[in-house]
Amino acid sequence: MSKELHTNIYLKLELFQLTGSFKPRGAFNQILQLTPQERKNGVVGVSGGNFSQGMAFAGRELNTPVIVCMPNYTPVNYIEATESYGAKVELSPSLSEAFARAEQLKQEGWNFIHPYDDPFQMAGAGTIGLEILEDLPGLTDAIISIGGGGLIAGITVAIKSVKPDVNIWGVETEGSDTMCQALKAGKVVHITPKSLAKTLGASCVAQDALILMQKHLKQHVLVSDKEAFEAGVYLLERAKLNTELSSSCTLAAARQYKECFKETDHVVLLICGGNNSLQNWVEYSNLFV
């Protein structure tokens, strides 16, 4: 990759975290803010993606009951993995109805934790930025995908507080461009996500994330699902990494802007998750090959 892009490329491999993504960092941090009694009452969240497993794992380790409200179109592998960590899964016909069910459970005494729009979730993700700087003090650029914005917000705060001159690149796939549209409008906007990168499928970004990106983002990059797929195939075959499109899109973005990097730069691609199934790869292949 370094040879192809004529710079120094590094991969931050969050797909090797337990549960297969970065999400436990923030889930643990949110639950750890609760009192012992609040933890005893349990936590509820909404997710059809990696946060479901992250909060299930954190709940198991912290002896906290967990209910995850999911839309019924959630892939079976996510449901089974979440249940395997001890959480209870409740399915609803749509995402909005899953949020409504979570709100009902909150009224019944469960503590709601958010997959991205929460300062403790963002701070948990920010530890990634500190680890990158610890291993790579010469970091010049960080390329990070954007779903709801909690990941890039936390990492941006962490990196910029230590090394303000690092360039932050944000990446979205076409059809899940909530941050792109928010940046253009100057405010949070709501969309219906249509990208194959399901874990980037937030209907809107967090207000705090938008504010941070307006101030600190070097460049917003929009890539197609096909470009993310092609980058994912490369990572699978050459780096032996089974990434999600939400991760491989960072390589697609680096390819798109390779002329912007110098040979002396040190560029980190964040590989945020790897919960991709064989069925998904077959689907992508049928579409793009």
C-alpha positions as CSV (number, residue, x, y, z in Angstrom):
1,M,0.0,0.0,0.0
2,S,2.8,2.4,0.8
3,K,4.4,1.7,-2.6
4,E,1.1,2.1,-4.4
5,L,0.3,5.4,-2.7
6,H,3.9,6.8,-2.6
7,T,3.8,7.5,1.1
8,N,4.0,5.7,4.4
9,I,0.8,3.8,5.2
10,Y,-0.1,2.3,8.5
11,L,-3.3,0.3,9.6
12,K,-4.9,0.7,13.0
13,L,-6.6,-2.7,13.4
14,E,-9.7,-2.2,15.5
15,L,-11.3,-5.3,13.8
16,F,-9.2,-7.4,16.2
17,Q,-10.9,-6.0,19.3
18,L,-13.2,-8.5,21.1
19,T,-16.5,-8.3,19.3
20,G,-14.7,-7.3,16.0
21,S,-14.8,-3.5,16.2
22,F,-13.9,-0.4,18.3
23,K,-17.4,-0.2,19.9
24,P,-16.6,-1.8,23.3
25,R,-14.3,1.2,24.1
26,G,-17.3,3.6,24.3
27,A,-19.8,1.0,25.6
28,F,-17.5,0.2,28.6
29,N,-17.0,3.9,29.2
30,Q,-20.7,4.7,29.2
31,I,-21.6,1.8,31.6
32,L,-18.7,2.7,33.9
33,Q,-20.3,6.1,34.5
34,L,-23.4,4.5,36.0
35,T,-23.8,4.0,39.7
36,P,-23.9,0.4,41.1
37,Q,-27.7,0.6,41.4
38,E,-28.0,2.0,37.8
39,R,-25.9,-0.9,36.5
40,K,-28.1,-3.3,38.4
41,N,-31.1,-1.9,36.7
42,G,-29.5,-2.6,33.3
43,V,-28.8,-0.8,30.1
44,V,-30.7,-0.6,26.8
45,G,-29.5,0.5,23.4
46,V,-30.4,0.6,19.8
47,S,-28.2,-0.9,17.2
48,G,-28.3,-3.1,14.1
49,G,-24.5,-3.1,13.9
50,N,-21.3,-3.3,15.9
51,F,-22.5,-1.4,19.0
52,S,-24.9,-4.2,19.8
53,Q,-22.1,-6.6,20.4
54,G,-19.9,-3.9,22.1
55,M,-22.6,-3.1,24.7
56,A,-23.4,-6.8,25.1
57,F,-19.8,-7.6,25.8
58,A,-19.3,-4.7,28.1
59,G,-22.5,-5.6,30.0
60,R,-21.3,-9.1,30.5
61,E,-17.9,-8.1,31.8
62,L,-19.5,-5.4,34.1
63,N,-22.3,-7.7,35.4
64,T,-24.9,-5.4,33.9
65,P,-28.1,-6.7,32.2
66,V,-28.3,-5.6,28.5
67,I,-31.2,-5.3,26.1
68,V,-30.5,-4.4,22.5
69,C,-33.4,-3.1,20.4
70,M,-32.8,-3.9,16.7
71,P,-34.7,-3.5,13.4
72,N,-35.8,-6.9,12.2
73,Y,-33.7,-6.5,9.0
74,T,-30.5,-6.8,11.1
75,P,-28.2,-9.5,9.7
76,V,-28.5,-12.8,11.5
77,N,-24.8,-12.9,12.4
78,Y,-25.1,-9.7,14.3
79,I,-28.1,-11.0,16.3
80,E,-26.5,-14.3,17.1
81,A,-23.2,-12.7,18.1
82,T,-25.0,-10.2,20.4
83,E,-27.0,-13.0,22.1
84,S,-23.8,-15.0,22.5
85,Y,-22.4,-12.3,24.8
86,G,-25.5,-12.6,27.0
87,A,-27.6,-9.7,25.9
88,K,-31.4,-9.9,25.2
89,V,-32.3,-8.9,21.7
90,E,-35.7,-7.3,20.9
91,L,-36.6,-6.9,17.2
92,S,-38.9,-4.2,15.8
93,P,-40.2,-3.6,12.3
94,S,-38.1,-0.5,11.8
95,L,-35.3,1.5,13.3
96,S,-37.6,4.2,14.5
97,E,-39.8,1.6,16.3
98,A,-36.6,0.1,17.8
99,F,-35.8,3.5,19.3
100,A,-39.4,3.8,20.5
101,R,-39.1,0.5,22.3
102,A,-35.8,1.6,23.9
103,E,-37.5,4.8,25.1
104,Q,-40.3,2.7,26.6
105,L,-37.7,0.5,28.4
106,K,-35.9,3.7,29.6
107,Q,-39.2,4.9,31.2
108,E,-39.4,1.5,32.9
109,G,-36.0,2.1,34.6
110,W,-33.4,0.8,32.1
111,N,-30.5,3.2,31.4
112,F,-30.2,4.2,27.8
113,I,-26.8,4.3,26.2
114,H,-26.2,5.7,22.7
115,P,-24.1,4.1,19.9
116,Y,-22.4,7.3,19.0
117,D,-24.1,10.5,20.2
118,D,-22.7,10.5,23.7
119,P,-19.6,12.2,25.2
120,F,-18.5,9.1,27.0
121,Q,-18.9,7.0,23.9
122,M,-16.8,9.6,22.0
123,A,-14.2,9.7,24.7
124,G,-13.9,5.9,24.6
125,A,-13.3,6.0,20.9
126,G,-10.7,8.8,21.5
127,T,-8.4,6.3,23.2
128,I,-7.7,5.0,19.7
129,G,-6.1,8.4,18.8
130,L,-3.9,8.3,21.9
131,E,-2.7,4.8,21.0
132,I,-2.0,5.8,17.4
133,L,0.2,8.7,18.6
134,E,1.9,6.5,21.2
135,D,3.0,4.0,18.4
136,L,3.5,6.6,15.7
137,P,4.6,10.0,17.1
138,G,5.4,11.1,13.5
139,L,1.7,10.8,12.5
140,T,0.8,13.4,9.8
141,D,-2.6,12.1,8.6
142,A,-5.5,10.0,10.0
143,I,-8.2,8.7,7.7
144,I,-11.4,7.7,9.5
145,S,-14.8,6.6,8.4
146,I,-17.9,8.4,9.6
147,G,-21.2,6.8,10.6
148,G,-22.8,8.8,13.3
149,G,-19.6,10.7,13.9
150,G,-18.8,9.5,17.4
151,L,-15.6,7.7,16.3
152,I,-14.1,10.5,14.3
153,A,-15.1,13.1,16.9
154,G,-13.4,11.2,19.8
155,I,-10.2,10.5,17.8
156,T,-10.0,14.1,16.5
157,V,-10.2,15.6,20.0
158,A,-7.6,13.2,21.3
159,I,-5.1,13.7,18.4
160,K,-5.6,17.4,18.1
161,S,-5.1,17.9,21.8
162,V,-1.6,16.3,21.6
163,K,-0.6,17.1,18.0
164,P,-2.7,19.9,16.5
165,D,-1.0,19.8,13.1
166,V,-2.2,16.3,12.2
167,N,-4.6,16.2,9.2
168,I,-8.0,14.5,9.9
169,W,-9.7,13.0,6.8
170,G,-13.3,11.9,7.1
171,V,-14.8,9.2,4.8
172,E,-18.3,8.2,3.9
173,T,-19.8,6.0,1.3
174,E,-22.4,7.3,-1.2
175,G,-25.8,6.7,0.2
176,S,-24.6,7.1,3.8
177,D,-23.3,10.7,3.5
178,T,-24.9,12.2,6.6
179,M,-21.8,14.2,7.5
180,C,-21.3,15.4,3.9
181,Q,-24.9,16.7,3.8
182,A,-24.6,18.2,7.3
183,L,-21.4,20.1,6.3
184,K,-23.1,21.5,3.2
185,A,-26.2,22.5,5.1
186,G,-24.4,23.8,8.1
187,K,-26.7,21.8,10.4
188,V,-27.6,18.2,11.2
189,V,-29.8,16.6,8.5
190,H,-31.6,13.4,8.4
191,I,-31.4,10.8,5.6
192,T,-32.5,7.3,4.8
193,P,-29.2,5.4,4.4
194,K,-28.8,3.3,1.3
195,S,-25.2,2.3,1.2
196,L,-24.0,-1.3,1.4
197,A,-21.8,-0.1,4.3
198,K,-24.4,-0.9,6.8
199,T,-22.3,0.1,9.9
200,L,-22.1,3.6,8.4
201,G,-25.9,3.7,8.2
202,A,-26.8,6.4,10.8
203,S,-29.7,8.5,9.8
204,C,-28.0,11.6,11.1
205,V,-24.7,12.7,12.7
206,A,-24.2,13.9,16.3
207,Q,-24.3,17.7,16.7
208,D,-21.0,17.6,18.6
209,A,-19.3,15.6,15.7
210,L,-20.5,18.1,13.2
211,I,-19.1,21.1,15.2
212,L,-15.7,19.3,15.5
213,M,-15.6,18.5,11.7
214,Q,-16.5,22.0,10.8
215,K,-13.4,23.1,12.7
216,H,-10.9,20.4,12.2
217,L,-11.6,18.3,9.1
218,K,-8.9,18.5,6.5
219,Q,-11.0,16.9,3.8
220,H,-14.3,15.1,3.5
221,V,-14.1,12.2,1.1
222,L,-17.0,10.4,-0.6
223,V,-16.4,7.0,-2.1
224,S,-18.7,4.6,-3.9
225,D,-19.7,1.2,-2.5
226,K,-17.8,-0.3,-5.4
227,E,-14.6,1.5,-4.5
228,A,-15.0,0.4,-0.9
229,F,-15.5,-3.2,-2.1
230,E,-12.4,-3.1,-4.3
231,A,-10.4,-1.8,-1.4
232,G,-11.9,-4.5,0.8
233,V,-10.9,-7.2,-1.6
234,Y,-7.3,-5.9,-1.7
235,L,-7.2,-5.9,2.1
236,L,-8.6,-9.4,2.2
237,E,-6.2,-10.8,-0.3
238,R,-3.1,-8.8,0.4
239,A,-3.3,-8.0,4.1
240,K,-5.4,-11.0,5.1
241,L,-8.0,-8.8,6.8
242,N,-11.7,-9.4,6.6
243,T,-12.9,-5.8,6.8
244,E,-16.3,-4.2,6.6
245,L,-16.9,-1.7,3.8
246,S,-17.0,0.9,6.6
247,S,-13.3,0.1,7.2
248,S,-12.1,-0.5,3.6
249,C,-13.5,2.8,2.5
250,T,-10.5,4.5,4.2
251,L,-8.2,2.8,1.8
252,A,-10.5,3.8,-1.1
253,A,-10.3,7.4,0.1
254,A,-6.5,7.3,0.3
255,R,-6.4,6.0,-3.2
256,Q,-8.7,8.8,-4.3
257,Y,-6.4,11.5,-2.8
258,K,-3.0,9.8,-3.1
259,E,-1.6,12.9,-4.9
260,C,-2.1,14.9,-1.7
261,F,0.4,12.8,0.3
262,K,4.2,13.2,0.3
263,E,6.8,10.4,0.6
264,T,7.7,11.7,4.0
265,D,4.1,11.6,5.4
266,H,2.9,9.0,7.8
267,V,-0.8,8.1,7.1
268,V,-2.9,5.9,9.3
269,L,-6.0,4.2,7.9
270,L,-8.4,3.3,10.6
271,I,-9.8,-0.2,10.1
272,C,-12.7,0.2,12.5
273,G,-14.5,-3.2,12.2
274,G,-14.4,-6.6,10.7
275,N,-17.8,-8.2,11.2
276,N,-18.3,-9.1,7.6
277,S,-19.8,-12.4,6.6
278,L,-19.2,-14.7,3.6
279,Q,-22.8,-14.0,2.6
280,N,-22.0,-10.3,2.4
281,W,-18.9,-10.9,0.2
282,V,-20.9,-13.0,-2.2
283,E,-23.5,-10.3,-2.4
284,Y,-20.9,-7.7,-3.1
285,S,-19.2,-9.9,-5.6
286,N,-22.4,-10.5,-7.5
287,L,-22.9,-6.7,-7.7
288,F,-19.5,-5.5,-8.7
289,V,-17.5,-8.4,-10.4
